[in-house]
Structure formats: C-alpha cells, structure tokens
Amino acid sequence: MSVLAVNDANFGSAIRPSGTTLVEFGARWCPPCKALHPILEELSERYGERLAVIRVDCDDSPETAGQYGVMSMPTVIVFHDGQPVEKLVGLRPRSAYESVLGKYEG
C-alpha cells in the first residue's frame, strides 16, 4: 500500500465504504505537511490492506477541504465505514495517529 493523492473530482470514490480511511489535508508548500508524509507512509505500510491512506492538496481541492472544515494544515480526518469519525489538526507524533486508528481496528 501507499499514500494515494486525490482531488475534488475523485475524493468520494477514494473513501472506503467499509473499513478505515485516513485522509491528510495539506499543501505542497506546508513544512509540517512534509514532515507528516513519512509518518503516513509508515502507517500505510504497517496497516496494509486494513487502511487506505489518502492525501488531499487543499490548494488543488478547495471544495473538499471546505466541506470538511479544514482551516489549518495538516489536518488528518479518519473515516470509518465511510463517515468522518476523528479529526486531528496540526502535526502530531506517529503514536497519536496510531492511537486513533486503534479505536477502529476490528
């Protein structure tokens, strides 16, 4: 698995209707977003098929960012069974993301 970049046009189809999807809302120019990318890659590798990890560039996809109330970058939203269930704003340590994902493993 790897991190999939999506945009306004294909965001809806990238969210898993069942299971867990982690979405990072960021931008190419955002230093904390760049620091988050290796963490997302590690999570994608660790969870494999159990987790979809996608990335949305807010500059390229303002509609989707606005729909989910993204005001700061990076913002990570965890979707479970197609619904947003957790929102983490700002760069966090990997353990914070693992803790949230742990609630939805099953």
N, C-alpha and C positions, 0 to 999 in steps of 0.2 A: 504494500500500500504506500501511497504517497499523498502529499497535500495537493488538492485539486483547486485550481483557480477558476472561479465562476463570476458571472456578472448579472446585471438586472434581467437579462433575457433567459438565462438558464438556472437561476438560483432555485426556483421552486422545484425543479426536477432533480436537483442535487441533494435535497434534504430527504433522508430516508424516511419512508412512511412508517417503518417499524425499526426499532433499534435506536442507536445513538449517532448523532452527527454533531461535531464540534465545528463552529464557524468562527473564523477570525476576521474581524472587520479592521482594516488598516489601510496604509498607503505606502507607496514605494519610497517616499521621502521621509518616512517616520522612523527615527532611530530605535525607539522601543519596539516597534513592529518588527524591525530587522532582527533585534535581539530575541524576539519570540519565535522566529521561524525555525531555529534548530530544535527548540522545545517541541514545536508542533510536529516536526519530522520524527523526533524520538517517540512521541505519543502515537503517531501513526504506525510506526514500526512495532511498538510494544503491544498495541491493541489489535493490530492486523485487521482482519475482516469484521471484527466486532464494532469497529468505529470508523466512520467516514470523517475525514478532516478536510474542510474546505476553507478557502481564503477569498475574501471579497475586498477589492480595492475600492474604497469609498469615493475616490475621485472619478473612477470609471463607472461606478454603480450607485449614484446618489439616491435613487429611488428606493433600493433595497435597504441602504443604510438608514434612510429616513423612516422607512416602515418599521424598523426595529429600534428606533430611538437612539441611534449611535451618535453620541455627542463628543466622545473622546476616543483616541486611538492609542493602543489597540483596545478593542472591545471583543471579548470572546463570549459567544452565546452557545449554550449547549441545548440541542434539540433532542427530545426523546419521543419516539413514536410520532414524529412529525410536528411536535409542539415545542416552543421555546420554554425551557424549564429553569435555566440558570443563566445569569449574566455576570461576567467578571470584567470590570473596567480597569484598564491600566495593566502594565506588565506585572506578572506575578511569578513566583518561583514554580518550577515544574510540579512540585508537591501540591500546590493549590489546585492545579488543573486535574491532577490525579485524584485528589480528594473528591472533587465534584463528579468526575467520571465514575468513581467507585460507587456512588449512590445509584447509578443506573445500569450497572453491570448485572446481568442476570441470566 
